[in-house]
Amino acid sequence: MTTAPPALPTYDDVVAAAGRIAGHAHRTPVLASRTINAEWGAQVFFKCENLQRMGAFKFRGAFNALAQFDAAQRKAGVVAFSSGNHAQGIALAARELGIPATIVMPQDAPAAKVAATQGYGANVVFYDRYTQDREQITRDLAERNGLTLIPPYDHADVLTGQGTAAKELFEEVGPLDAFFVCLGGGGLLSGSALATRALSPHTKLYGVEPAAGNDGQQSFRSGAIVHIDTPQTIADGAQTQHLGNITFPIIRRDVDDILTVTDEQLVDGMRFFAERMKLIVEPTGCLGFAAARAMRDELKGQRVGVLISGGNVDLARFSALVSA
Ligand SMILES: *Cc1c(COP(=O)(O)O)cnc(C)c1O
């Protein structure tokens, strides 16, 4: 006998998430560029999650998950492992909800990220990337102290929270012909897919990942989750090794294709956003734009959405990348 797979979250869960995060997450602006519209002969709408609280969409999913903790979970606290935006999203959402947060980070995590996470009041626990298994450490902490583990993408409350950004975009601009979304483990893309199929069912929906780590594309095309080694790319928010057990079936069902771009295309995107739109976008945040730009000839005459996922890049790294 086989057990039925758990039911996947639906657009109703995205709507419920939107209700929970209202008044806590920003409703981020949708911006346009006359230069791009003229160059591409299209109408392009940029949903700016680089202007979200803590600098990325991750606050949405974190807040939606933590807001559903019961009294005992709230008292004991949350634990997460991340050196990036998920850590900051959990830390900020936890502070806002009065929930203690523990974040497991590698000893060599960038000082700015550690400081930002601690600045939101989280307790940071370090581990050695070369000798210790972070998932094991996190699970031990969770068990010993009764903490609830919130993973970065493969969790129904996280991904439906992430889907609220796409929901806002369609509510603001109406249906789109094509929509480009950054892809790591697939929380953002699967949540966006639920919103897209509900609000603009005929949109061509693309997930975009770094060419150096195209596990999502391989998984999408083969029909089974492909695991890879941690890819070498400047898109540090998309250095995931595989899609999730919840994110993958939604992506497989609701997404039209997975595309890839090079680090060089991401840097070109960072330069464009800074020069023409006065936006600081982190490398991972440029994935969607870079892919859309590469197929602009096909987008002529269309209404196109591009999700800018985040803007957390320290200035020294930003200037080194854009001036190279
Ligand atoms: C986490 C993250 C991503 C990837 O999101 P997934 O839900 O893992 O696919 C993309 N961009 C930024 C800025 C991120 O922080």
The ligand as an ORCA input file, in Angstrom:
! r2SCAN-3c Opt
* xyz 0 1
  C      16.022     33.038     -1.237
  C      16.191     33.933     -2.405
  C      15.907     33.510     -3.719
  C      15.462     32.100     -4.040
  O      14.247     31.797     -3.420
  P      13.727     30.296     -3.303
  O      12.435     30.392     -2.593
  O      14.767     29.529     -2.533
  O      13.622     29.781     -4.687
  C      16.016     34.426     -4.743
  N      16.427     35.690     -4.513
  C      16.727     36.134     -3.276
  C      17.171     37.537     -3.113
  C      16.622     35.269     -2.174
  O      16.927     35.721     -0.949
*
